[in-house]
Amino acid sequence: MLAVSACGATADKEESGSGSGSGKPVTGLRLMVPNTPGSGYDLTARTVTQVMQDTKVASGTQVFNLPGASGVVGLQRLVNEKGNGKMAMQMGLGVVGASYTSKSKATLTDTTPIARLIEEAGAIVVPKDSPYKTMDDLVTAWKKDPKKLAVGGGSTAGGPDHLLPMQLAKAVGIEPKKVNYVSYDGGGELLPAILGNKIAFGASGFGEFLDQIEAGQVRVLAVTSEKPIDALKDAPTLKDSGIDLVFTNWRGIVAPPGITEDQKKVWIDALTKMHDSKEWKAELEKNGWTDAFVTGDEFGTYLTEQDKSVADLLSELGLA
């Protein structure tokens, strides 16, 4: 499954200096994926390293998987690698939530923020024969009896598909604790539940449903992005539907605590060059990703805000 494998024999001097203004590809970097091969994080990490390889930004970057506890096992490993400037971790909103629901000793505020890469909008979907034709229809019924209307998502508590309906509930005046959330193991299990009318509606990344939307089996009541999505031109945003909420599932990269500014710069410079390439732009379009690139302190500020927002919501639910 490794898109790019490491040679493992590069000298320390070359690893730390190569690519930092030398014009040569960076060598000796390792990127950890805190969940299984084939996951969204895994796809992102392997795409990043392949583009860095293809554009000669980095050479021999190793991607390796360390799954467990929705990303928390990998997070703990990263924090334990204090001062290791050659390692970083692919992560995103799901790891933020998991760090609280798993009562992790290691937190993302312990890490060194490198870059936010992409965002993916969510979608509120119903089966084709659902009585709910608009978000207004759904919200009206939901507010009458929140426990009666089950919402499904492909995340456990604290994951993006769980956080989305909880934030949506707050935005429309429903107590999050009253939401009847049913957790499925990813989109592969969520979709049959929607098609089989086992839940009233689903909340997940829009990419999970594209084939079924095109086939007319699933209807999108709204997307959760700031602006309409090209792939779903007829779907209104939540804001278009009168709901003041924007929700995106994002992915980024963090490094261990205690690395030097030079080590941090190697990662940021490499990812910036990768981001600016035509190869990366092609991957964004191919995967339906929204470019959300920010680095260093700007990403650090965003990460702190996300951490607090998720912690507050999960505390309200009694999960943190």
Secondary structure as GFF3:
##gff-version 3
##sequence-region A 1 320
A	DSSP	alpha_helix	12	17	.	.	.	ID=ss1
A	DSSP	beta_strand	26	27	.	.	.	ID=ss2
A	DSSP	beta_strand	30	33	.	.	.	ID=ss3
A	DSSP	alpha_helix	40	54	.	.	.	ID=ss4
A	DSSP	beta_strand	58	59	.	.	.	ID=ss5
A	DSSP	beta_strand	62	65	.	.	.	ID=ss6
A	DSSP	three_ten_helix	69	71	.	.	.	ID=ss7
A	DSSP	alpha_helix	72	80	.	.	.	ID=ss8
A	DSSP	beta_strand	87	92	.	.	.	ID=ss9
A	DSSP	alpha_helix	93	101	.	.	.	ID=ss10
A	DSSP	three_ten_helix	108	110	.	.	.	ID=ss11
A	DSSP	beta_strand	112	127	.	.	.	ID=ss12
A	DSSP	alpha_helix	135	144	.	.	.	ID=ss13
A	DSSP	beta_strand	150	153	.	.	.	ID=ss14
A	DSSP	alpha_helix	160	172	.	.	.	ID=ss15
A	DSSP	three_ten_helix	176	178	.	.	.	ID=ss16
A	DSSP	beta_strand	180	183	.	.	.	ID=ss17
A	DSSP	alpha_helix	187	195	.	.	.	ID=ss18
A	DSSP	beta_strand	201	205	.	.	.	ID=ss19
A	DSSP	three_ten_helix	206	209	.	.	.	ID=ss20
A	DSSP	alpha_helix	210	214	.	.	.	ID=ss21
A	DSSP	beta_strand	218	223	.	.	.	ID=ss22
A	DSSP	three_ten_helix	230	232	.	.	.	ID=ss23
A	DSSP	beta_strand	248	255	.	.	.	ID=ss24
A	DSSP	alpha_helix	261	275	.	.	.	ID=ss25
A	DSSP	alpha_helix	278	287	.	.	.	ID=ss26
A	DSSP	beta_strand	290	295	.	.	.	ID=ss27
A	DSSP	alpha_helix	296	316	.	.	.	ID=ss28
###
